[in-house]
Amino acid sequence: MAEAIVVLNAGSSSLKFSLFARRDGRLAPVVRGNVENLYTAPRFVGKDPSGMLLEEHAWGGARGSGTMER
């Protein structure tokens, strides 16, 4: 199994992430991206270390009142 580290940065309406894996004794970036507009029209974007788009998905329309449901 490969060793990896996930870094998360959670904001009020977005989540940013980066994944690093151990390669040749060093940590190397694997993928980075974000999910933004969590309460309105969520959109996911994932990119490789060079910035090339790997995956993108959007969910349309408002999902709620702008507050977290419990």
N, C-alpha and C positions, 0 to 999 in steps of 0.2 A: 504494500500500500504506500502511496506517495504521501509525503508530509506536505501539508498546505496550511495557509492562514487566510481567513476571511476577515476583511475589515469592513465594518458597517458604520455609516454616519446617518443617523436618523434625525430629520428635521421635523418641522411642524406639519408639512404636507408632502414630504419627499423622503426617499431612502436612497442613499448612494452606497455602492459596494465595490470592492476590489478583491480579487482572488490572486494569491501568490502561492507558487509551488516551489519546492526545493529541487533545484537542478544543478548538478555539478557542485554541490556544496554551498550553493547560494540561493537566495530567494529570487525568483523571477516572476514578473507579472504574467498572468494568464488571461484574465478577463476583468473588465471594469464596466460599470454602468450605473443606471439609476431607474427608479420608479418615481415619477413626479405627478403632481396634481391628484394626490390620493383621494381627496374628498369630492372632486368634481368630475374630471375625465381622465382617469389613470392612464399613464403611458409608460411602458417599459422599453429600455434601450440597453443592449449589451454590445460591447466593442472589444476587439482584441488589442494587444499592446501597441500596435501601430495606429490604432484609431479606426480600423476597418469595422464596419457594422456587421455583427454576427447575428443579432436577433432584434426585432422591434415588434411591439404589439401595443395597440391602443384599445381602450374600452370607452365607448362613447357615453355621453349623457351624465347627468348628475346622479350620484349614488346616495345622497343623503343630505342632511341639513348642514353639514360642515362640522359636526361634532361627532366624536367617537361614540358608537353604541356599545353598551356594556351588556 
